[in-house]
Amino acid sequence: MAQGRFISLEGLDGAGKSTHLSWLTAHLAERGIDHLVTREPGGTPLGEQLRELLLKQPMHLETEALLMFAVRREHLAQVIEPALAAGRWVVCDRFTDATHAYQVGGRGLALDKFTMLEQWVQGREQGLLQPDLTLLFDVPLEVSRARLANGRELDRFEREQDAFFERVRDAYHARAAASAGRMRVIDASRSITAIQAELAQLLAA
């Protein structure tokens, strides 16, 4: 049985991930591609409980990073790896690139500690388990902020100051530049039609 494909979606909140996630899953369904949709932090019953803590409970930076990777280990073992082995495609709203952007770039977690956790949690005999394709939806910070200004309650990450999000965005771009083509930066300030046309081309490839 052919191995499934792993696609992740990344970007600042307000970049349009949710909108394009819906389109992406419909696009796969139209083509008869068996797939599942999941998210991080979360994805499993335990992961969803830890997500509540991560989004609402203040904690030490290293505690935050350890919990992110604990959620990921459970997610990989219970959901992602079995699905890929069964030939299914996995579409995930955020994965390790988000931890690099938010915890390393935004909060200042030491890169060597991040790398050690990434190798431990995602390391395999055949190498590091990463998405086959990561779609990084990129918008300027002012666009992200404007889209979030809809009156809903913000989580503790979304309440961070502008400087934090500028560091997150810079870290995303640095990670993309070092990804050897795995991460594709999508200009998400364009029309939805233009973005979806680009996504269709990327998926076809």
Secondary structure, DSSP 8 states (H G I E B T S, - for coil): -----EEEEEE-TTSSHHHHHHHHHHHHHHTT--EEEEESS-SSHHHHHHHHHHHHS---HHHHHHHHHHHHHHHIIIIIHHHHHTT-EEEEE--HHHHIIIIIIIT---HHHHHHHHHHHHEETTEE---SEEEEEE--HHHHHHHH-SS----TTTTS-HHHHHHHHHHHHHHHHTTTTSEEEEETTS-HHHHHHHHHHHHH-
